[in-house]
Amino acid sequence: MAGNLILTMDAGFSYDLALPTPDEVPVGAHWEGGALRAGQAPQGASRLLQRGPLHLMYQPRLILKVDDLSDHSLRGFQRIARMVDRFNTKATFGINPGRANAELWAFVNSLDRNRFEIWNHTWDHGRSGPNQWGQPYDVQWANIERAQEAVKRETGIVMRTFGEAGIRVGGRSVGDQDEVTYYVVRNHPDLNGMFGPPGRFADRGPGTINSEGIFISSALGVFENEGFPPDQRKPGGTPEESFVERWRQRYPDEDPHRPFPVGNSDELIWRLEHPLRAVPPGGITDSAHAQMHPYAWTDDAIIDSMGRMLAHAEGHGWRVSTAEETYRWLRDRDLIVVEKTAPDRYRLDARHLRHSHRVELAVPDTTRVEKHAYQIAHDR
């Protein structure tokens, strides 16, 4: 059975796509940034005509954010990696390099880098005290930098995203980041994204790139133990009152006493379709993340429930992605030009892009691709 064409689209090139047979789109149809030129779409036009052969790439992104990759959690991450491979999906793993051993580095080096991203989840998850929270700028920079350098040294990976770890300080739980952390991320040459910084930095809304060029990823909702006190983290448990109140405010007609989500694929899908946090009531944003921790997912059947939720997301308006892939796409998506040049041909113009992208096009995978370097003509 034929599938869709997967193409690595490099900046500075154009691509002629020769279909095996003509399709329904009229010659001359022209899209910029996924939008058809005004006046070209008749009423009731298909999605292919409205958005072009790249329309699948313009779906909002769902990032599977998996926290706490360290020497004590490796087995859980191995289970999640198997789930990702089984469901042909993607995940982004937050590493604590100060708590890594040789076996963990070997695992990271074994991962398919088209499917898995590694991101900076603080140096050691607070084992040595706060790495970021409440620390001066130079200390915060040094802790982020040593995590960056450790991962480069052991794997060759340049981490592009930072996210806090939950730690305890003075008997209370805090996120190991503060406003100073944002400025370190903004100024660090490796980093271009941050999970959940203080809200004022998301000045263009959650799940998109802010005015300073930093991708701000925000949580979609509650997919795991959040919302349940420790003694109620089980089927039939009672959620926390603060969670119940938030749910009542967002969905007043829905029962906030939801079933426990871990291991319950039906409940995970319900929560995907009823976002609590990053999606405003008016509709889906550019992207959001679902957060999980391997310790909460105890066997392969439970991991399957998360996999089924991701498969459902892919079939219902989302595209599962990594944080870095999402950042690159948001930077470039409005610069892509596509034109129908003949009954069986498209031209895809990527000359103005900043990054390369692995894209899925809604054309048969038997489509013939001709790649052309963009050249500037000079008068002689």
Secondary structure, 3 states (H helix, E strand, C coil): CCCEEEEEECCCEEEEEECCCCCCCCCCCEEECCEECCCCCCCCCCHHHHHCCCHHHHCCEEEEEEEEECCCCHHHHHHHHHHHHHCCCCEEEEECHHHCCHHHHHHHHHCCCCCEEEEECCCCCCCCCCCCCCCCHHHHHHHHHHHHHHHHHHHCCCCCEEECCEEEECCEEEECCCHHHHHHHHHCCCCCEEECCCHHHCCCCCCEECCCCCEEECECCCCCCCCCCHHHCCCCCCCCHHHHHHHHHHCCCCCCCCCCCCCCHHHHHHHHHCCCCCCCCCCCCCEEEEEECHHHCCCHHHHHHHHHHHHHHHHCCCEEECHHHHHHHHHHHHHCEEEEEECCEEEEECCCCCCCEEEEEEEECCCEEEEEECCCCCCC
